[in-house]
Structures are given as C-alpha cells and as structure tokens.
Amino acid sequence: MAWGDADADGDLDLVLGCEGEAILLYLGEGGVLSNTFLTIAGYSGNVDNVVSDLAWGDADNDGDLDLVATMAPARTAIQA
C-alpha cells in the first residue's frame, strides 16, 4: 500500500497490491477515495506475482509521480 498524488490534482490517491491480484489504484476526489479503481497497466495479478512493496517517486525525472512495484520472486515493475 502506498499513498501519492498519481493524477496531480492535489488529492492523495491510494495504490494497493495483494497476492495473486492486480495492482489497484484508487483515486482521491475532494479528500474522499473513489469507489472505483484503475488496474495498473502492464501488470496482471496471478499466483506467481506477489507484491512485496510499492513506492511512489519520480523515476524518469519528468516531474510527475511514477509507481515502482517489487514482486516476489525477484521482479520489478515501473509505471511511468
């Protein structure tokens, strides 16, 4: 689980990763999390992908947040 402003609207958004599930992004709207979610492109949940950590940062230095997900066994995905 990691909080960040993924859509740069000033509201915190929540990203969740669970064992055998897709990585889900819940967008914050006016201080409330939406009841809908976006599935992160390039990642589909299955029993071989266990999300071990999620972090926000500017990996490509373009000024917006990027999501880094580490998965077991030994995989890393970056959503820029």
C-alpha positions in Angstrom: 0.0 0.0 0.0 1.3 3.5 -0.9 -0.2 6.9 -0.9 0.7 9.5 -3.6 -0.9 12.1 -5.9 -1.0 10.0 -9.0 -3.2 12.3 -11.1 -1.6 15.6 -9.8 -4.9 17.0 -8.6 -3.8 17.8 -5.1 -5.7 14.9 -3.5 -3.9 11.8 -2.2 -4.5 8.5 -4.2 -4.1 5.0 -2.9 -2.4 2.1 -4.6 -2.8 -1.4 -3.3 -1.1 -4.7 -4.2 -2.2 -8.1 -3.0 -1.1 -11.7 -3.5 -2.5 -13.0 -6.7 -4.4 -9.8 -7.5 -3.9 -6.9 -9.8 -2.3 -3.7 -8.5 -5.2 -1.3 -7.9 -5.2 2.5 -7.9 -8.0 4.3 -6.1 -8.2 8.0 -7.0 -8.8 10.6 -4.3 -11.5 13.1 -5.2 -12.1 16.0 -2.9 -10.5 14.2 0.1 -12.5 11.0 -0.4 -11.3 7.9 -2.2 -13.3 6.9 -5.2 -15.2 3.6 -5.1 -13.9 2.7 -8.5 -10.3 1.7 -9.2 -7.9 1.6 -12.1 -5.8 -1.5 -12.8 -2.2 -0.6 -13.4 -1.1 -1.3 -17.0 1.5 -4.0 -17.6 0.7 -6.0 -14.5 -1.9 -8.7 -14.1 -2.3 -10.5 -10.8 -1.6 -14.2 -10.7 -0.3 -16.6 -8.1 3.3 -16.1 -9.4 3.3 -12.4 -8.7 3.3 -11.4 -5.1 3.6 -7.7 -4.5 6.2 -7.2 -1.8 6.4 -3.4 -1.8 5.0 -0.3 -3.6 6.6 3.2 -3.7 6.0 6.5 -5.5 8.8 8.6 -6.9 9.9 10.4 -10.0 11.9 7.7 -11.6 12.2 9.3 -15.0 12.7 12.9 -13.8 9.7 14.3 -15.7 8.1 16.0 -12.7 5.2 13.5 -12.1 5.0 10.6 -9.8 5.9 7.1 -11.0 5.0 3.9 -9.3 7.6 1.2 -8.5 6.4 -2.2 -7.5 8.6 -5.0 -6.3 7.3 -8.5 -6.6 8.4 -11.9 -5.5 10.0 -13.8 -7.0 12.5 -11.1 -7.9 10.6 -8.9 -10.3 10.3 -5.1 -10.5 7.7 -3.1 -12.5 7.7 0.6 -13.1 4.7 2.6 -14.2 6.0 5.9 -15.5 
